Amino acid sequence: MVIATLLFSAAVIGFSFSTVLWLSMIFIFLAGMGMMLQTASSNTILQTIVSDEMRGRIMSLYIMAFIGMAPFGSLLAGFLASRIDAQNTLRIGGFCCVAGAALFALKLPALRNIIRPIYVQKGFIEEVTQGIESATELTIPPED
């Protein structure tokens, strides 16, 4: 998720500096890819760590956070763009995303410590661990 957010951030910042159409299209493609990777990753984590009876409630909060807050972000971006121009607004947004990714990266070890017991309880990690162990067992090759 950190890498996807950094990809999105770098692409938005690059797009803000671009004046060439084909280069701008590449930056927008990369920004969309980073955004979709981050969104899919966070959605997957949320749905796997909550209990079945709470999944609907969590997903409604998730959708509200992404879709419900977008008009407020658009309002702020429009206000900034009218004051400092669109390119600088994109740069500010991109650097805010870099700061958010850095903060998330700092909090990631604590988040992993919280999520790991849930994944072990649900059996996700145990299956992966067993698969890796069986695939990496040392075997003695037959002698010719």
Chimera marker file (.cmm) of the C-alpha trace (Angstrom):
<marker_set name="trace">
<marker id="1" x="0.000" y="0.000" z="0.000" r="1" g="1" b="0" radius="0.5"/>
<marker id="2" x="2.889" y="2.347" z="0.701" r="1" g="1" b="0" radius="0.5"/>
<marker id="3" x="4.446" y="1.675" z="-2.699" r="1" g="1" b="0" radius="0.5"/>
<marker id="4" x="1.088" y="2.115" z="-4.451" r="1" g="1" b="0" radius="0.5"/>
<marker id="5" x="0.539" y="5.442" z="-2.685" r="1" g="1" b="0" radius="0.5"/>
<marker id="6" x="4.045" y="6.584" z="-3.585" r="1" g="1" b="0" radius="0.5"/>
<marker id="7" x="3.434" y="5.569" z="-7.200" r="1" g="1" b="0" radius="0.5"/>
<marker id="8" x="0.227" y="7.600" z="-7.231" r="1" g="1" b="0" radius="0.5"/>
<marker id="9" x="1.956" y="10.565" z="-5.591" r="1" g="1" b="0" radius="0.5"/>
<marker id="10" x="4.919" y="10.551" z="-7.963" r="1" g="1" b="0" radius="0.5"/>
<marker id="11" x="2.645" y="10.255" z="-10.992" r="1" g="1" b="0" radius="0.5"/>
<marker id="12" x="0.464" y="13.172" z="-9.854" r="1" g="1" b="0" radius="0.5"/>
<marker id="13" x="3.524" y="15.311" z="-9.180" r="1" g="1" b="0" radius="0.5"/>
<marker id="14" x="5.009" y="14.332" z="-12.549" r="1" g="1" b="0" radius="0.5"/>
<marker id="15" x="1.705" y="15.130" z="-14.262" r="1" g="1" b="0" radius="0.5"/>
<marker id="16" x="1.678" y="18.569" z="-12.647" r="1" g="1" b="0" radius="0.5"/>
<marker id="17" x="4.997" y="19.381" z="-14.341" r="1" g="1" b="0" radius="0.5"/>
<marker id="18" x="4.233" y="17.773" z="-17.709" r="1" g="1" b="0" radius="0.5"/>
<marker id="19" x="3.469" y="19.858" z="-20.792" r="1" g="1" b="0" radius="0.5"/>
<marker id="20" x="3.664" y="16.993" z="-23.313" r="1" g="1" b="0" radius="0.5"/>
<marker id="21" x="0.454" y="15.069" z="-24.055" r="1" g="1" b="0" radius="0.5"/>
<marker id="22" x="1.952" y="11.567" z="-24.357" r="1" g="1" b="0" radius="0.5"/>
<marker id="23" x="3.962" y="12.037" z="-21.150" r="1" g="1" b="0" radius="0.5"/>
<marker id="24" x="0.902" y="13.354" z="-19.335" r="1" g="1" b="0" radius="0.5"/>
<marker id="25" x="-1.055" y="10.285" z="-20.452" r="1" g="1" b="0" radius="0.5"/>
<marker id="26" x="1.644" y="8.004" z="-19.010" r="1" g="1" b="0" radius="0.5"/>
<marker id="27" x="1.579" y="9.900" z="-15.701" r="1" g="1" b="0" radius="0.5"/>
<marker id="28" x="-2.218" y="9.673" z="-15.508" r="1" g="1" b="0" radius="0.5"/>
<marker id="29" x="-2.076" y="5.940" z="-16.300" r="1" g="1" b="0" radius="0.5"/>
<marker id="30" x="0.471" y="5.416" z="-13.496" r="1" g="1" b="0" radius="0.5"/>
<marker id="31" x="-1.579" y="7.544" z="-11.105" r="1" g="1" b="0" radius="0.5"/>
<marker id="32" x="-4.673" y="5.474" z="-11.861" r="1" g="1" b="0" radius="0.5"/>
<marker id="33" x="-2.725" y="2.257" z="-11.399" r="1" g="1" b="0" radius="0.5"/>
<marker id="34" x="-1.339" y="3.412" z="-8.051" r="1" g="1" b="0" radius="0.5"/>
<marker id="35" x="-4.774" y="4.523" z="-6.894" r="1" g="1" b="0" radius="0.5"/>
<marker id="36" x="-6.420" y="1.228" z="-7.873" r="1" g="1" b="0" radius="0.5"/>
<marker id="37" x="-3.664" y="-0.818" z="-6.198" r="1" g="1" b="0" radius="0.5"/>
<marker id="38" x="-3.979" y="1.172" z="-2.986" r="1" g="1" b="0" radius="0.5"/>
<marker id="39" x="-7.772" y="1.008" z="-3.006" r="1" g="1" b="0" radius="0.5"/>
<marker id="40" x="-7.852" y="-2.732" z="-3.693" r="1" g="1" b="0" radius="0.5"/>
<marker id="41" x="-5.216" y="-3.414" z="-1.018" r="1" g="1" b="0" radius="0.5"/>
<marker id="42" x="-6.966" y="-1.423" z="1.686" r="1" g="1" b="0" radius="0.5"/>
<marker id="43" x="-10.319" y="-2.970" z="0.757" r="1" g="1" b="0" radius="0.5"/>
<marker id="44" x="-8.841" y="-6.483" z="0.947" r="1" g="1" b="0" radius="0.5"/>
<marker id="45" x="-7.251" y="-5.859" z="4.331" r="1" g="1" b="0" radius="0.5"/>
<marker id="46" x="-10.435" y="-4.380" z="5.775" r="1" g="1" b="0" radius="0.5"/>
<marker id="47" x="-12.605" y="-7.234" z="4.546" r="1" g="1" b="0" radius="0.5"/>
<marker id="48" x="-10.257" y="-9.921" z="5.819" r="1" g="1" b="0" radius="0.5"/>
<marker id="49" x="-9.737" y="-8.554" z="9.338" r="1" g="1" b="0" radius="0.5"/>
<marker id="50" x="-13.363" y="-7.933" z="10.305" r="1" g="1" b="0" radius="0.5"/>
<marker id="51" x="-15.862" y="-10.544" z="11.398" r="1" g="1" b="0" radius="0.5"/>
<marker id="52" x="-18.576" y="-11.557" z="8.952" r="1" g="1" b="0" radius="0.5"/>
<marker id="53" x="-21.345" y="-9.839" z="10.905" r="1" g="1" b="0" radius="0.5"/>
<marker id="54" x="-19.468" y="-6.496" z="10.890" r="1" g="1" b="0" radius="0.5"/>
<marker id="55" x="-18.356" y="-6.530" z="7.240" r="1" g="1" b="0" radius="0.5"/>
<marker id="56" x="-21.346" y="-4.523" z="5.956" r="1" g="1" b="0" radius="0.5"/>
<marker id="57" x="-20.843" y="-1.797" z="8.535" r="1" g="1" b="0" radius="0.5"/>
<marker id="58" x="-17.121" y="-1.553" z="7.862" r="1" g="1" b="0" radius="0.5"/>
<marker id="59" x="-17.666" y="-1.419" z="4.103" r="1" g="1" b="0" radius="0.5"/>
<marker id="60" x="-20.230" y="1.358" z="4.475" r="1" g="1" b="0" radius="0.5"/>
<marker id="61" x="-17.676" y="3.394" z="6.448" r="1" g="1" b="0" radius="0.5"/>
<marker id="62" x="-15.013" y="2.581" z="3.844" r="1" g="1" b="0" radius="0.5"/>
<marker id="63" x="-17.239" y="3.724" z="0.981" r="1" g="1" b="0" radius="0.5"/>
<marker id="64" x="-18.233" y="6.842" z="2.897" r="1" g="1" b="0" radius="0.5"/>
<marker id="65" x="-14.564" y="7.680" z="3.483" r="1" g="1" b="0" radius="0.5"/>
<marker id="66" x="-13.655" y="7.296" z="-0.196" r="1" g="1" b="0" radius="0.5"/>
<marker id="67" x="-16.766" y="8.475" z="-2.004" r="1" g="1" b="0" radius="0.5"/>
<marker id="68" x="-18.463" y="10.586" z="0.643" r="1" g="1" b="0" radius="0.5"/>
<marker id="69" x="-15.414" y="12.742" z="1.356" r="1" g="1" b="0" radius="0.5"/>
<marker id="70" x="-14.504" y="13.260" z="-2.321" r="1" g="1" b="0" radius="0.5"/>
<marker id="71" x="-16.786" y="16.308" z="-2.759" r="1" g="1" b="0" radius="0.5"/>
<marker id="72" x="-15.044" y="18.043" z="0.135" r="1" g="1" b="0" radius="0.5"/>
<marker id="73" x="-11.641" y="17.310" z="-1.375" r="1" g="1" b="0" radius="0.5"/>
<marker id="74" x="-12.850" y="18.546" z="-4.744" r="1" g="1" b="0" radius="0.5"/>
<marker id="75" x="-14.143" y="21.728" z="-3.130" r="1" g="1" b="0" radius="0.5"/>
<marker id="76" x="-10.782" y="22.345" z="-1.465" r="1" g="1" b="0" radius="0.5"/>
<marker id="77" x="-8.871" y="21.535" z="-4.666" r="1" g="1" b="0" radius="0.5"/>
<marker id="78" x="-11.075" y="23.877" z="-6.673" r="1" g="1" b="0" radius="0.5"/>
<marker id="79" x="-10.582" y="26.650" z="-4.144" r="1" g="1" b="0" radius="0.5"/>
<marker id="80" x="-6.809" y="26.180" z="-4.201" r="1" g="1" b="0" radius="0.5"/>
<marker id="81" x="-6.713" y="25.957" z="-7.994" r="1" g="1" b="0" radius="0.5"/>
<marker id="82" x="-8.585" y="29.258" z="-8.281" r="1" g="1" b="0" radius="0.5"/>
<marker id="83" x="-6.024" y="30.885" z="-5.984" r="1" g="1" b="0" radius="0.5"/>
<marker id="84" x="-2.686" y="29.293" z="-6.938" r="1" g="1" b="0" radius="0.5"/>
<marker id="85" x="-3.444" y="27.479" z="-10.278" r="1" g="1" b="0" radius="0.5"/>
<marker id="86" x="-4.136" y="23.819" z="-11.059" r="1" g="1" b="0" radius="0.5"/>
<marker id="87" x="-0.508" y="22.712" z="-11.441" r="1" g="1" b="0" radius="0.5"/>
<marker id="88" x="0.479" y="23.921" z="-7.969" r="1" g="1" b="0" radius="0.5"/>
<marker id="89" x="-2.683" y="22.400" z="-6.517" r="1" g="1" b="0" radius="0.5"/>
<marker id="90" x="-1.701" y="19.008" z="-8.002" r="1" g="1" b="0" radius="0.5"/>
<marker id="91" x="1.818" y="19.373" z="-6.613" r="1" g="1" b="0" radius="0.5"/>
<marker id="92" x="0.483" y="20.136" z="-3.134" r="1" g="1" b="0" radius="0.5"/>
<marker id="93" x="-1.876" y="17.162" z="-3.350" r="1" g="1" b="0" radius="0.5"/>
<marker id="94" x="0.938" y="14.901" z="-4.510" r="1" g="1" b="0" radius="0.5"/>
<marker id="95" x="3.237" y="15.978" z="-1.701" r="1" g="1" b="0" radius="0.5"/>
<marker id="96" x="0.405" y="15.516" z="0.815" r="1" g="1" b="0" radius="0.5"/>
<marker id="97" x="0.063" y="11.948" z="-0.467" r="1" g="1" b="0" radius="0.5"/>
<marker id="98" x="3.824" y="11.425" z="-0.036" r="1" g="1" b="0" radius="0.5"/>
<marker id="99" x="3.492" y="12.641" z="3.558" r="1" g="1" b="0" radius="0.5"/>
<marker id="100" x="0.532" y="10.313" z="4.101" r="1" g="1" b="0" radius="0.5"/>
<marker id="101" x="2.487" y="7.363" z="2.695" r="1" g="1" b="0" radius="0.5"/>
<marker id="102" x="5.437" y="8.186" z="4.958" r="1" g="1" b="0" radius="0.5"/>
<marker id="103" x="3.171" y="8.364" z="8.016" r="1" g="1" b="0" radius="0.5"/>
<marker id="104" x="1.529" y="5.075" z="7.043" r="1" g="1" b="0" radius="0.5"/>
<marker id="105" x="4.941" y="3.462" z="6.556" r="1" g="1" b="0" radius="0.5"/>
<marker id="106" x="5.897" y="4.529" z="10.085" r="1" g="1" b="0" radius="0.5"/>
<marker id="107" x="2.701" y="3.032" z="11.517" r="1" g="1" b="0" radius="0.5"/>
<marker id="108" x="2.863" y="-0.145" z="9.419" r="1" g="1" b="0" radius="0.5"/>
<marker id="109" x="4.850" y="-2.286" z="11.919" r="1" g="1" b="0" radius="0.5"/>
<marker id="110" x="2.282" y="-1.601" z="14.654" r="1" g="1" b="0" radius="0.5"/>
<marker id="111" x="-0.532" y="-2.343" z="12.211" r="1" g="1" b="0" radius="0.5"/>
<marker id="112" x="1.099" y="-5.638" z="11.242" r="1" g="1" b="0" radius="0.5"/>
<marker id="113" x="1.329" y="-6.598" z="14.926" r="1" g="1" b="0" radius="0.5"/>
<marker id="114" x="-2.402" y="-5.958" z="15.295" r="1" g="1" b="0" radius="0.5"/>
<marker id="115" x="-3.446" y="-7.756" z="12.103" r="1" g="1" b="0" radius="0.5"/>
<marker id="116" x="-1.162" y="-10.806" z="12.333" r="1" g="1" b="0" radius="0.5"/>
<marker id="117" x="-3.070" y="-12.514" z="15.201" r="1" g="1" b="0" radius="0.5"/>
<marker id="118" x="-6.319" y="-12.028" z="13.275" r="1" g="1" b="0" radius="0.5"/>
<marker id="119" x="-4.829" y="-13.638" z="10.168" r="1" g="1" b="0" radius="0.5"/>
<marker id="120" x="-3.415" y="-16.525" z="12.242" r="1" g="1" b="0" radius="0.5"/>
<marker id="121" x="-6.828" y="-17.016" z="13.921" r="1" g="1" b="0" radius="0.5"/>
<marker id="122" x="-8.564" y="-17.083" z="10.526" r="1" g="1" b="0" radius="0.5"/>
<marker id="123" x="-5.954" y="-19.489" z="9.166" r="1" g="1" b="0" radius="0.5"/>
<marker id="124" x="-4.595" y="-17.238" z="6.421" r="1" g="1" b="0" radius="0.5"/>
<marker id="125" x="-0.995" y="-17.112" z="7.594" r="1" g="1" b="0" radius="0.5"/>
<marker id="126" x="-0.751" y="-20.731" z="8.714" r="1" g="1" b="0" radius="0.5"/>
<marker id="127" x="-1.646" y="-22.002" z="5.241" r="1" g="1" b="0" radius="0.5"/>
<marker id="128" x="0.870" y="-19.709" z="3.599" r="1" g="1" b="0" radius="0.5"/>
<marker id="129" x="3.547" y="-20.692" z="6.095" r="1" g="1" b="0" radius="0.5"/>
<marker id="130" x="2.937" y="-24.395" z="5.553" r="1" g="1" b="0" radius="0.5"/>
<marker id="131" x="3.039" y="-23.923" z="1.777" r="1" g="1" b="0" radius="0.5"/>
<marker id="132" x="6.316" y="-22.041" z="1.925" r="1" g="1" b="0" radius="0.5"/>
<marker id="133" x="7.852" y="-24.565" z="4.318" r="1" g="1" b="0" radius="0.5"/>
<marker id="134" x="6.868" y="-27.537" z="2.149" r="1" g="1" b="0" radius="0.5"/>
<marker id="135" x="8.154" y="-25.789" z="-0.978" r="1" g="1" b="0" radius="0.5"/>
<marker id="136" x="11.508" y="-24.954" z="0.611" r="1" g="1" b="0" radius="0.5"/>
<marker id="137" x="12.272" y="-28.219" z="2.410" r="1" g="1" b="0" radius="0.5"/>
<marker id="138" x="15.756" y="-29.401" z="1.751" r="1" g="1" b="0" radius="0.5"/>
<marker id="139" x="15.939" y="-32.700" z="-0.017" r="1" g="1" b="0" radius="0.5"/>
<marker id="140" x="18.960" y="-34.724" z="-0.853" r="1" g="1" b="0" radius="0.5"/>
<marker id="141" x="19.239" y="-35.304" z="-4.568" r="1" g="1" b="0" radius="0.5"/>
<marker id="142" x="19.478" y="-38.952" z="-5.576" r="1" g="1" b="0" radius="0.5"/>
<marker id="143" x="22.977" y="-40.171" z="-6.151" r="1" g="1" b="0" radius="0.5"/>
<marker id="144" x="23.728" y="-41.316" z="-9.652" r="1" g="1" b="0" radius="0.5"/>
<link id1="1" id2="2" r="1" g="1" b="0" radius="0.2"/>
<link id1="2" id2="3" r="1" g="1" b="0" radius="0.2"/>
<link id1="3" id2="4" r="1" g="1" b="0" radius="0.2"/>
<link id1="4" id2="5" r="1" g="1" b="0" radius="0.2"/>
<link id1="5" id2="6" r="1" g="1" b="0" radius="0.2"/>
<link id1="6" id2="7" r="1" g="1" b="0" radius="0.2"/>
<link id1="7" id2="8" r="1" g="1" b="0" radius="0.2"/>
<link id1="8" id2="9" r="1" g="1" b="0" radius="0.2"/>
<link id1="9" id2="10" r="1" g="1" b="0" radius="0.2"/>
<link id1="10" id2="11" r="1" g="1" b="0" radius="0.2"/>
<link id1="11" id2="12" r="1" g="1" b="0" radius="0.2"/>
<link id1="12" id2="13" r="1" g="1" b="0" radius="0.2"/>
<link id1="13" id2="14" r="1" g="1" b="0" radius="0.2"/>
<link id1="14" id2="15" r="1" g="1" b="0" radius="0.2"/>
<link id1="15" id2="16" r="1" g="1" b="0" radius="0.2"/>
<link id1="16" id2="17" r="1" g="1" b="0" radius="0.2"/>
<link id1="17" id2="18" r="1" g="1" b="0" radius="0.2"/>
<link id1="18" id2="19" r="1" g="1" b="0" radius="0.2"/>
<link id1="19" id2="20" r="1" g="1" b="0" radius="0.2"/>
<link id1="20" id2="21" r="1" g="1" b="0" radius="0.2"/>
<link id1="21" id2="22" r="1" g="1" b="0" radius="0.2"/>
<link id1="22" id2="23" r="1" g="1" b="0" radius="0.2"/>
<link id1="23" id2="24" r="1" g="1" b="0" radius="0.2"/>
<link id1="24" id2="25" r="1" g="1" b="0" radius="0.2"/>
<link id1="25" id2="26" r="1" g="1" b="0" radius="0.2"/>
<link id1="26" id2="27" r="1" g="1" b="0" radius="0.2"/>
<link id1="27" id2="28" r="1" g="1" b="0" radius="0.2"/>
<link id1="28" id2="29" r="1" g="1" b="0" radius="0.2"/>
<link id1="29" id2="30" r="1" g="1" b="0" radius="0.2"/>
<link id1="30" id2="31" r="1" g="1" b="0" radius="0.2"/>
<link id1="31" id2="32" r="1" g="1" b="0" radius="0.2"/>
<link id1="32" id2="33" r="1" g="1" b="0" radius="0.2"/>
<link id1="33" id2="34" r="1" g="1" b="0" radius="0.2"/>
<link id1="34" id2="35" r="1" g="1" b="0" radius="0.2"/>
<link id1="35" id2="36" r="1" g="1" b="0" radius="0.2"/>
<link id1="36" id2="37" r="1" g="1" b="0" radius="0.2"/>
<link id1="37" id2="38" r="1" g="1" b="0" radius="0.2"/>
<link id1="38" id2="39" r="1" g="1" b="0" radius="0.2"/>
<link id1="39" id2="40" r="1" g="1" b="0" radius="0.2"/>
<link id1="40" id2="41" r="1" g="1" b="0" radius="0.2"/>
<link id1="41" id2="42" r="1" g="1" b="0" radius="0.2"/>
<link id1="42" id2="43" r="1" g="1" b="0" radius="0.2"/>
<link id1="43" id2="44" r="1" g="1" b="0" radius="0.2"/>
<link id1="44" id2="45" r="1" g="1" b="0" radius="0.2"/>
<link id1="45" id2="46" r="1" g="1" b="0" radius="0.2"/>
<link id1="46" id2="47" r="1" g="1" b="0" radius="0.2"/>
<link id1="47" id2="48" r="1" g="1" b="0" radius="0.2"/>
<link id1="48" id2="49" r="1" g="1" b="0" radius="0.2"/>
<link id1="49" id2="50" r="1" g="1" b="0" radius="0.2"/>
<link id1="50" id2="51" r="1" g="1" b="0" radius="0.2"/>
<link id1="51" id2="52" r="1" g="1" b="0" radius="0.2"/>
<link id1="52" id2="53" r="1" g="1" b="0" radius="0.2"/>
<link id1="53" id2="54" r="1" g="1" b="0" radius="0.2"/>
<link id1="54" id2="55" r="1" g="1" b="0" radius="0.2"/>
<link id1="55" id2="56" r="1" g="1" b="0" radius="0.2"/>
<link id1="56" id2="57" r="1" g="1" b="0" radius="0.2"/>
<link id1="57" id2="58" r="1" g="1" b="0" radius="0.2"/>
<link id1="58" id2="59" r="1" g="1" b="0" radius="0.2"/>
<link id1="59" id2="60" r="1" g="1" b="0" radius="0.2"/>
<link id1="60" id2="61" r="1" g="1" b="0" radius="0.2"/>
<link id1="61" id2="62" r="1" g="1" b="0" radius="0.2"/>
<link id1="62" id2="63" r="1" g="1" b="0" radius="0.2"/>
<link id1="63" id2="64" r="1" g="1" b="0" radius="0.2"/>
<link id1="64" id2="65" r="1" g="1" b="0" radius="0.2"/>
<link id1="65" id2="66" r="1" g="1" b="0" radius="0.2"/>
<link id1="66" id2="67" r="1" g="1" b="0" radius="0.2"/>
<link id1="67" id2="68" r="1" g="1" b="0" radius="0.2"/>
<link id1="68" id2="69" r="1" g="1" b="0" radius="0.2"/>
<link id1="69" id2="70" r="1" g="1" b="0" radius="0.2"/>
<link id1="70" id2="71" r="1" g="1" b="0" radius="0.2"/>
<link id1="71" id2="72" r="1" g="1" b="0" radius="0.2"/>
<link id1="72" id2="73" r="1" g="1" b="0" radius="0.2"/>
<link id1="73" id2="74" r="1" g="1" b="0" radius="0.2"/>
<link id1="74" id2="75" r="1" g="1" b="0" radius="0.2"/>
<link id1="75" id2="76" r="1" g="1" b="0" radius="0.2"/>
<link id1="76" id2="77" r="1" g="1" b="0" radius="0.2"/>
<link id1="77" id2="78" r="1" g="1" b="0" radius="0.2"/>
<link id1="78" id2="79" r="1" g="1" b="0" radius="0.2"/>
<link id1="79" id2="80" r="1" g="1" b="0" radius="0.2"/>
<link id1="80" id2="81" r="1" g="1" b="0" radius="0.2"/>
<link id1="81" id2="82" r="1" g="1" b="0" radius="0.2"/>
<link id1="82" id2="83" r="1" g="1" b="0" radius="0.2"/>
<link id1="83" id2="84" r="1" g="1" b="0" radius="0.2"/>
<link id1="84" id2="85" r="1" g="1" b="0" radius="0.2"/>
<link id1="85" id2="86" r="1" g="1" b="0" radius="0.2"/>
<link id1="86" id2="87" r="1" g="1" b="0" radius="0.2"/>
<link id1="87" id2="88" r="1" g="1" b="0" radius="0.2"/>
<link id1="88" id2="89" r="1" g="1" b="0" radius="0.2"/>
<link id1="89" id2="90" r="1" g="1" b="0" radius="0.2"/>
<link id1="90" id2="91" r="1" g="1" b="0" radius="0.2"/>
<link id1="91" id2="92" r="1" g="1" b="0" radius="0.2"/>
<link id1="92" id2="93" r="1" g="1" b="0" radius="0.2"/>
<link id1="93" id2="94" r="1" g="1" b="0" radius="0.2"/>
<link id1="94" id2="95" r="1" g="1" b="0" radius="0.2"/>
<link id1="95" id2="96" r="1" g="1" b="0" radius="0.2"/>
<link id1="96" id2="97" r="1" g="1" b="0" radius="0.2"/>
<link id1="97" id2="98" r="1" g="1" b="0" radius="0.2"/>
<link id1="98" id2="99" r="1" g="1" b="0" radius="0.2"/>
<link id1="99" id2="100" r="1" g="1" b="0" radius="0.2"/>
<link id1="100" id2="101" r="1" g="1" b="0" radius="0.2"/>
<link id1="101" id2="102" r="1" g="1" b="0" radius="0.2"/>
<link id1="102" id2="103" r="1" g="1" b="0" radius="0.2"/>
<link id1="103" id2="104" r="1" g="1" b="0" radius="0.2"/>
<link id1="104" id2="105" r="1" g="1" b="0" radius="0.2"/>
<link id1="105" id2="106" r="1" g="1" b="0" radius="0.2"/>
<link id1="106" id2="107" r="1" g="1" b="0" radius="0.2"/>
<link id1="107" id2="108" r="1" g="1" b="0" radius="0.2"/>
<link id1="108" id2="109" r="1" g="1" b="0" radius="0.2"/>
<link id1="109" id2="110" r="1" g="1" b="0" radius="0.2"/>
<link id1="110" id2="111" r="1" g="1" b="0" radius="0.2"/>
<link id1="111" id2="112" r="1" g="1" b="0" radius="0.2"/>
<link id1="112" id2="113" r="1" g="1" b="0" radius="0.2"/>
<link id1="113" id2="114" r="1" g="1" b="0" radius="0.2"/>
<link id1="114" id2="115" r="1" g="1" b="0" radius="0.2"/>
<link id1="115" id2="116" r="1" g="1" b="0" radius="0.2"/>
<link id1="116" id2="117" r="1" g="1" b="0" radius="0.2"/>
<link id1="117" id2="118" r="1" g="1" b="0" radius="0.2"/>
<link id1="118" id2="119" r="1" g="1" b="0" radius="0.2"/>
<link id1="119" id2="120" r="1" g="1" b="0" radius="0.2"/>
<link id1="120" id2="121" r="1" g="1" b="0" radius="0.2"/>
<link id1="121" id2="122" r="1" g="1" b="0" radius="0.2"/>
<link id1="122" id2="123" r="1" g="1" b="0" radius="0.2"/>
<link id1="123" id2="124" r="1" g="1" b="0" radius="0.2"/>
<link id1="124" id2="125" r="1" g="1" b="0" radius="0.2"/>
<link id1="125" id2="126" r="1" g="1" b="0" radius="0.2"/>
<link id1="126" id2="127" r="1" g="1" b="0" radius="0.2"/>
<link id1="127" id2="128" r="1" g="1" b="0" radius="0.2"/>
<link id1="128" id2="129" r="1" g="1" b="0" radius="0.2"/>
<link id1="129" id2="130" r="1" g="1" b="0" radius="0.2"/>
<link id1="130" id2="131" r="1" g="1" b="0" radius="0.2"/>
<link id1="131" id2="132" r="1" g="1" b="0" radius="0.2"/>
<link id1="132" id2="133" r="1" g="1" b="0" radius="0.2"/>
<link id1="133" id2="134" r="1" g="1" b="0" radius="0.2"/>
<link id1="134" id2="135" r="1" g="1" b="0" radius="0.2"/>
<link id1="135" id2="136" r="1" g="1" b="0" radius="0.2"/>
<link id1="136" id2="137" r="1" g="1" b="0" radius="0.2"/>
<link id1="137" id2="138" r="1" g="1" b="0" radius="0.2"/>
<link id1="138" id2="139" r="1" g="1" b="0" radius="0.2"/>
<link id1="139" id2="140" r="1" g="1" b="0" radius="0.2"/>
<link id1="140" id2="141" r="1" g="1" b="0" radius="0.2"/>
<link id1="141" id2="142" r="1" g="1" b="0" radius="0.2"/>
<link id1="142" id2="143" r="1" g="1" b="0" radius="0.2"/>
<link id1="143" id2="144" r="1" g="1" b="0" radius="0.2"/>
</marker_set>
